[in-house]
C-alpha cells in the first residue's frame, strides 16, 4: 500500500508538471 501511495504521488506531480508545460506552450503561441 505504501508503494502505491508513492506511485500515485509521483504520477500526480508528473501530471501537474506536464499541465504547467502545456499551459506555458499555449501562452507562447
KOLLUM-226213 format. One line per 3 residues: their letters; for each residue x, y, z of N, C-alpha, C. Coordinates in nm, 4 decimals. Atoms other than C-alpha are relative to their C-alpha. Layout:
<nodes>
A) X Y Z X Y Z X Y Z ~ ...
</nodes>
This chain:
<nodes>
XXX) 0.0848 -0.1202 0.0000 0.0000 0.0000 0.0000 0.0883 0.1252 0.0000 ~ -0.0898 -0.1159 -0.0036 0.2874 0.2328 0.0750 0.0554 0.0305 -0.1385 ~ -0.0558 -0.0187 0.1339 0.4326 0.1746 -0.2707 -0.1024 0.0656 -0.0921
XXX) 0.1040 -0.0570 0.0862 0.1001 0.2569 -0.4349 -0.0156 0.1493 0.0292 ~ 0.0131 -0.1410 -0.0368 0.0800 0.5835 -0.2410 0.1124 0.0808 -0.0627 ~ -0.1153 -0.0697 0.0583 0.4288 0.6794 -0.3580 -0.0195 0.0144 -0.1506
XXX) 0.0214 -0.0035 0.1448 0.3424 0.5906 -0.7171 -0.1053 0.1041 -0.0352 ~ 0.1061 -0.0983 0.0266 0.0245 0.7985 -0.7003 0.0548 0.1414 0.0165 ~ -0.0568 -0.1327 -0.0242 0.2215 1.0926 -0.5599 0.0873 0.0417 -0.1178
XXX) -0.0880 -0.0314 0.1130 0.4781 1.0724 -0.8401 -0.0833 0.0304 -0.1236 ~ 0.0853 -0.0209 0.1164 0.2043 1.0463 -1.1022 -0.0682 0.1361 0.0086 ~ 0.0669 -0.1284 -0.0184 0.0234 1.3471 -0.9561 0.0976 0.1139 -0.0267
XXX) -0.1010 -0.1038 0.0207 0.3446 1.5517 -0.9522 0.0321 0.0128 -0.1477 ~ -0.0314 0.0006 0.1428 0.4235 1.4490 -1.3103 -0.1127 0.0664 -0.0783 ~ 0.1159 -0.0561 0.0699 0.0709 1.5407 -1.4222 -0.0023 0.1515 0.0153
XXX) 0.0005 -0.1448 -0.0241 0.0996 1.8847 -1.2624 0.1068 0.0679 -0.0844 ~ -0.1091 -0.0589 0.0782 0.4333 1.9493 -1.4328 -0.0360 0.0043 -0.1470 ~ 0.0382 0.0053 0.1409 0.3031 1.8393 -1.7714 -0.1079 0.1039 -0.0283
XXX) 0.1069 -0.0978 0.0176 -0.0044 2.0565 -1.7257 0.0575 0.1405 -0.0084 ~ -0.0621 -0.1323 -0.0013 0.2145 2.3584 -1.6486 0.0725 0.0246 -0.1315 ~ -0.0738 -0.0131 0.1264 0.4280 2.2930 -1.9570 -0.0964 0.0276 -0.1142
XXX) 0.0994 -0.0192 0.1061 0.1201 2.2685 -2.1787 -0.0559 0.1423 0.0051 ~ 0.0542 -0.1359 -0.0144 -0.0181 2.5957 -2.0386 0.1015 0.1020 -0.0502 ~ -0.1040 -0.0946 0.0425 0.3146 2.7726 -2.0942 0.0130 0.0003 -0.1517
XXX) -0.0116 0.0087 0.1459 0.3327 2.6466 -2.4526 -0.1172 0.0693 -0.0670 ~ 0.1185 -0.0643 0.0594 -0.0201 2.7679 -2.5201 0.0148 0.1514 0.0076 ~ -0.0168 -0.1446 -0.0153 0.0678 3.1134 -2.3868 0.1016 0.0532 -0.1003
XX) -0.1015 -0.0423 0.0968 0.3735 3.1276 -2.6140 -0.0622 0.0146 -0.1383 ~ 0.0647 -0.0058 0.1307 0.1568 3.0560 -2.9171 -0.1154 0.0997 0.0065
</nodes>
